[in-house]
Amino acid sequence: MPTPLRILPISLVAASAALAAVAGAQGKRAAPSYVVESQLILDWNRFAQQIIAADNGYVNPLPATRALATMHLAMHDAINAAVPRYATYAIRTRDTQADPTVAAAQAAHDVLVAIYPKQKPALETFLDQYLGDAGVAPNVAKGVELGKRAAADMMAARADDGSTAEEPYKEGRAAGEYRFVPGFNFVNMPHWRSVKPFALTSPSQFRVKAPPALGSAEYAHAFEEVKRKGARSGDTRTLDESHYAAFWYELSDIGWNRIARVVSREHPQDLWATARTFALLNAVLADSYIAGWDSKMHYNFWRPITAIRLAADDANAATVADATWEPFLTTPPVQDYPSTHSVLGAAGAVVLAHAFGRDDVTFTFASLSADPANPTRTFRSFSEAARENAESRVRAGIHFRFAIENGLALGGDIGRYAVKTLLLPTEEVTSISR
């Protein structure tokens, strides 16, 4: 089984070849097709995840989501500073003579170099393959300068956002309080609860309600469910439940960006809409971790593996301890409540339903953590995927049901707030010849 907070590195060659093919097809941009050129957004999205993997093995999703949100918002700003259709996020400069695609590529490059300076050679090569086909023209040069400005303004907006802070953490001792889980003697980045959000007004804006009391029937029911359905051994979990527990175990930001790429290829949008889709998606994924960490640290609730092994201490006659109980998959080193996996799934589903105009979009995609014999799954809607994504955490034995249900609620709040307040259409809609 995969270990938490890790994915397998992906070759950089495939993405480079894909972008080169797109750039080659575009020629010198004499008559640009902005639906075709929207592939630029998908390519940089995938390449950015590969850069993160090359830099640090993608060991931690929290800074990864910050990087992806920063990059995609800068790309969105660069495009709309050249030809305005949606409100920008950080940039205050406009240049309607600039090539918007060149500006977007340059912005993505500069943001990633700023965050991952060791990856500069790979990023330079990737950018050069694109700009080399753009030719030499005033609008190209202006696009480069505008992209640099978009990246600089975006990085300035995220300076001192709290992401580099540190915060000590001491594990709990009382029943219900978080204890370190097997294999980890720390909590992952407790300071993330105070990072400046991208869309929300504060990390605690939609803080979830308190978890059920340990002595309650609701707690006992959730305890028994995860004990039976999430155990490493036993026959109460169906084969399909085991399959989707493994399928959704990969990091949420990786999975939901892959979903967005798959759907974007099957239902192509123009350059502006694609840039906005990925900017909104990655903003809410980043905010979902920030807001999720706020609630996690606030309630400091123990994980099922601790609760089941120490059930004799919970003062609930309906729970029975099992000192040898093991979850189906490894428990990550952070509190149970709420499930941020569920938060990210719900927020991502809301944004994608908004971006594509409906929830009932059918798609099939693969997962790096899937059982090799069952590498893909098909869904009839974004919300269906978000629900199974959340359910997988109970089947994996790493979350109580109330953690996933309230995680889904929190993610829905984040997604709905973002699409109503962030990157809204402007009154300066420019007619673009296709």
Secondary structure, DSSP 8 states (H G I E B T S, - for coil): ---TT------HHHHHHHHHHHHHHHTT-SS--HHHHTHHHHHHHHHHHHHHHHHHTT--HHHHHHHHHHHHHHHHHHHHHHS-SB--SS-----TTS-HHHHHHHHHHHHHHHH-GGGHHHHHHHHHHHHTTT-S-HHHHHHHHHHHHHHHHHHHHHTTSSTT---------STTB----TT-SS-S-GGGGGS--SSSSSTTTT-------TTSHHHHHHHHHHHHHTBSSSSSS-HHHHHHHHHTTS-HHHHHHHHHHHHHHHS---HHHHHHHHHHHHHHHHHHHHHHHHHHHHH-B--HHHHHHTGGGS--TT----TT--BSS---SS--SS-HHHHHHHHHHHHHHHHTT-S---EEEE-TTS-TTS-EEEESSHHHHHHHHHHHHHHTTSS-HHHHHHHHHHHHHHHHHHHHHSS-B-S-------
